[in-house]
Amino acid sequence: MPTCIAPTCIALIVAGGSGQRFGAERPKQYLDLAGKPVLRRTVEAFLSHPQVTGVRVVIDPNWREAYDAAVAGLGLRDPVAGGASRQDSVRNGLEALAADGAPDLVLIHDAARPLIDAATIGAVIGALQTTPGAIAAVPVADTLKRGSGNGGAGAIAGTVDREGLWRAQTPQGFRFPAILEAHRAAAGLSLTDDAAVAERAGLAVALVPSKEDNFKVTTPDDLTRATRAVMSSLWDVRTGSGFDVHRFTDGDFVTLCGLRVPHDHGLEGHSDADVGLHALTDAILGALAAGDIGSHFPPTDPRWRGADSAKFLRHAADLVADRGGVIAHADVTIICERPKVGPHRAAMAERIAQILGIEVGRVSVKATTTEQLGFTGRREGIAAQAVATIRLPG
């Protein structure tokens, strides 16, 4: 019997917008969404789908550094430079795919729709077996009114019949040769979406029922809504604790929470002896029930001699991400008489947040003494304790 070969299907993620309506310092696709950039969540949704062969992203080259950070480790091909409009950006992306060896199918998706689900992706792909195009869409449920004033505001001028009306979303999927030709023919025009480009070329486009959660992040309120949606899906909440101690030795600085702090002693240890990061690493590993720092980075292994403890903490954070979870909060307490931690607390929190890839508002760094009692009171060393809260899929 002949072998049935599955069609190649590339997801083209459009991430070239500036996000001016959002009002942030960077485009919304690079903002944090529950511990990951919006763009990364979008890309991962397609990479994890069994029917998607690969992902290519169209970006504004001015934000290449932010893009590289957002998709680090995902193994994507170089991004495509976008154009002056979304339509231009999509056409650039399609031309790049054609140059690479055209796929059978293409799914065109907004980077700012990070909550797209696997079922909708599969449904759009499935519809392309019988039609040249298919788009995710939601039927209009609200009563529609036409306004009489400028921009449509003012008094009601009439009620619009909502029968048969749908709100278009993405992905919008097409058989590749047809949509490439349609986009080339529409160059220079201003059409609202890729389905409109296909319609103009006479291509039939099917409507595939989607979900309300597949909304586009356009405003800060939208990002808050998306964060709540992600967090509500991670209902397995876990807490872990960690504790670490290092004695003083000769030196002129100590490493605490990723920072070099001047001091009249150093800290003795196989790595950089960062008690803060060691305690926090153990806290995260504890929340995962994944052993302790010594089981992942044995002190007998020469590879970790003098190592930056940020590597250990990043490893623990990656284990959480590999489980589909997020780090909700990290709390570190440094216990010592000297050096004074207070002047460095804000910078320490920033550094921990950077390593973990979370908002600094989810990190707390505190310090206390033991009122000159015990080994820390005698200034023989430094201790740290930490608590980490993570959220995992149920």
Disulfide bonds with the S-S distance in Angstrom:
none
